[in-house]
Amino acid sequence: MIKSLLSRNELCTEAEVESLVHTFYARVRKDEVLGPICESHIDDWNQHLVKLVDFWSSILLRTGRFSGAPMPKHAALPGLTAALFQRWLRLFRENAADQANRPLGEQACAMAERIAQSLWMGYQISRDPDTVPTVLAHG
């Protein structure tokens, strides 16, 4: 049924992107480690979720709706660690696995891995530009 709503070249619908983002960040907000970090830095969750849906829509549907610079925002956060990025990825994978649209979940996970690696590398470089950054372990 889901596939009947999609054109041949579309991975998913906008509604599926919105669901992916909203269900994922509901998990993040409930997470005992990530939740308090996000809550202390995000003033307006409704506005933030709109930006995140635009971000993921741009990635998964190539809508081009997102305009912004996530790297400086994340680089400014104090005390981020590889373990926090890995925890974020674990929650993302769990959420993606729960999506009815399996190709969406798989593609979203592949992109989330790249995004997490990029943000983690950028974070490390912003903190200590003279040290070679480490990569996030898979898993």
C-alpha positions, 0 to 999 in steps of 0.5 A: 500500500505504501508503495502505491502512494509513491512514484517509481523514484521516490523512497518515501512520502513526506509523511513518512519522513515526518513520522521518522523524525518525530518518533526518533526525537521522541525517543531522544527526549526520553533517553536518560542521557541524550534527553537532558542534553537536548532539552538544555539546548533546544528552546522550542521543540516544535520549531526544531522539529520543523527544521529537522523534518526539512533537513531529512526531507532534503536528504531523503526526498531531495526537496532542498527545503533545508537551509542551515549549518548544523556543524557550527551548532553542534561544534558549540556544544560542550562535552560531546563524546564518541559515546554520545554520537554512538548512542544517538546512532543506536536510537536512530537505528532502532527507530528506523527499524520500526518504520513500516517502509524498510527502504526508508529505514535503511537509507535513513540509517546509511545517511545518519551514519555519514552525518554522525561521522561528519559531525563527530569529525568536525566536533573534534577538529573544532576542539583540537585542530592539531590532533587527528580526529578519530572515527566512530566505531560501527555497531 
